[in-house]
Amino acid sequence: MSESQIYFNPWDPEFRANPYPHYGPILNGPPKIIELFGSAALIARYADVCAVLKDQQRFSSVDPITPEVRNEGVFRGAPTMLDSDPPVHTRLRRLVARDFTPRRIRDLEPRIRAIATELLDSAARKGELEVMSDLANALPVMVIAEMLGVPPAEYARFKHWSDVVIGGGNALPGQPIPPEVKAAGDELRAYFSIEIEKRRARPGSDLVSALVAAHQDSEALTAEELLAFVVLLLLAGNETTTNLIGNGMLALSRNPEQMNLLRRDPALMPRAIEEILRFDGPVQSTTRISTEAVSIGGTSIPAGTLCFVVLAAANRDPAQFSEPEKFDITREPRDHVAFGEGIHFCIGAPLARLEGAIAIGETLRRFPALHIKLPGGPLKYKGSYFLRGLESLTMMIA
């Protein structure tokens, strides 16, 4: 495949709307070096993606943006689990790992199911289901907000802040942060600054209280790290699961035989969730920076190169998955990389899987005649390429 046929531009709205046709050329052969606001490497094949994600010594997660830009972002330059390397990453992840154990997540199931039932009851009264606003946007933010100890009255504001901040990732490299994104980040940080002070005075059983205690007891978190950590939990704890639910309902709607199979055999739900994650995952790509000259898959990558590690392309690599363009909820094996790999494997993966399974399973159970209401034009996706999710998806329930 010639270099001229390769097109990769996360800042192009048409590319973001449907990047999958562009993944074939970058899967054909070793990683490609392209010019995209500077030299960048495209890591797309499954084996190459796994190799990079497991090699934190030669591929750093630390964001290479300038300190001036970094300090304007929602984290204000403080390291987070997403953009740090060991030992900082190890310390940060350990602080929250106990709150995302399989047992802790299982304990949340009754509450998640109750929230889903309440949301679907509201949709039933309307006579149609707007998957994103009625369910996919609401459920994950309600769950993570409760874990953080946030009252229900704040859920709508939280989702607004989250959407605006995530959408800000679409700004061109080197450009200033859009004013509305900075304002949303400032409001979000101000809210949690007040909540952190409340937890210092009166600790509770929520995640914010646990992180405040870690800061006070051993200085395991600096004040800025504490605030950044709480903000990250909100953003990461709802946006990816929102997209998992929305993308999953779309894939099932476009493949009615798979939807009917899942209705007939609900025991297939765990496999269905894995196939949704593989087929149209909520995270399209992540990035790394090469810390030294290195060869990956036959391509020499110079030190300091920005690497786009394209998870969604790896999940459609024919060398790893038979008929990768086919949506098949009975597929095995299910070793996709939608949640990453290595030390940065998504700590919230069990929660996302559970929320997705409950949301989709309850929707199919409640509405046996569910079918998609085709829009007048193409489906619209939210601004971010890296976090792929629909703006809206209307379905008829009768």
Helices and strands as residue ranges (DSSP letters): G 3-5, H 13-17, G 20-22, H 23-27, E 32-35, E 39-43, H 46-53, E 59-60, H 67-70, H 88-97, G 98-100, H 102-107, H 109-126, E 128-130, I 131-136, H 138-148, G 152-154, H 155-167, G 168-170, H 179-201, H 207-218, H 223-254, H 256-264, G 266-268, H 269-279, E 286-290, E 294-296, E 299-301, E 306-309, H 311-314, G 342-344, H 349-366, E 371-372, E 394-396
